[in-house]
Amino acid sequence: MALFFDEEMDMCDLNAVEIFFSDLKPEAQKRLLDSYGMTDPREGNWDVFPVFVLYPDTDEPKGFDV
């Protein structure tokens, strides 16, 4: 899977999992804000946009019988 966006990655992938700031435990929220030098998730627009998105691996599993 590519680490950077390219034409093959669909930004509207219905199988993608969006992780929002509010999904994180308070301890993880604090660590994330501290690591970016922020005090409020709105500084990173994390109140409306996901912190990160997990895209499913669309490649066939290698070395396994499915």
C-alpha positions in Angstrom: 0.0 0.0 0.0 1.3 3.4 -0.9 2.1 5.8 1.9 1.2 8.8 -0.2 -1.9 9.8 -2.1 -1.9 8.8 -5.7 -4.5 8.4 -8.5 -5.2 4.8 -7.5 -6.3 5.6 -4.0 -10.0 6.6 -3.8 -10.4 9.3 -1.2 -14.1 8.3 -0.9 -13.4 4.6 -0.1 -16.4 3.3 1.8 -14.2 0.7 3.5 -11.9 3.3 4.9 -11.9 3.8 8.7 -11.7 7.4 9.8 -10.3 8.0 13.3 -11.3 11.3 14.9 -9.8 13.1 17.8 -12.9 12.4 19.9 -12.4 8.6 19.3 -9.2 8.7 21.2 -8.9 8.2 25.0 -8.2 11.4 27.0 -4.5 10.3 27.5 -4.0 9.8 23.8 -5.7 13.1 23.0 -3.3 14.9 25.4 -0.2 13.1 23.9 -1.3 14.0 20.4 -1.9 17.6 21.3 1.4 17.8 23.1 3.3 16.3 20.3 2.0 19.0 17.9 2.4 21.8 20.5 -1.3 22.4 20.5 -3.7 23.0 23.4 -7.0 22.5 21.5 -8.0 20.1 18.7 -9.5 22.9 16.7 -6.0 24.2 16.1 -5.5 21.2 13.8 -9.1 21.1 12.6 -9.4 17.8 14.4 -12.8 18.8 15.6 -14.2 18.3 12.1 -11.5 16.3 10.1 -10.2 12.8 11.0 -6.8 12.6 12.7 -6.0 9.7 10.3 -7.7 7.4 7.9 -7.0 3.6 7.5 -7.5 2.3 4.0 -8.0 -1.4 3.6 -5.2 -3.4 1.8 -6.7 -4.3 -1.5 -3.8 -6.6 -2.5 -4.3 -10.4 -2.4 -2.8 -12.0 0.7 0.6 -13.5 -0.1 1.6 -16.9 1.2 -1.8 -17.8 2.6 -4.6 -20.0 1.2 -7.8 -18.0 1.3 
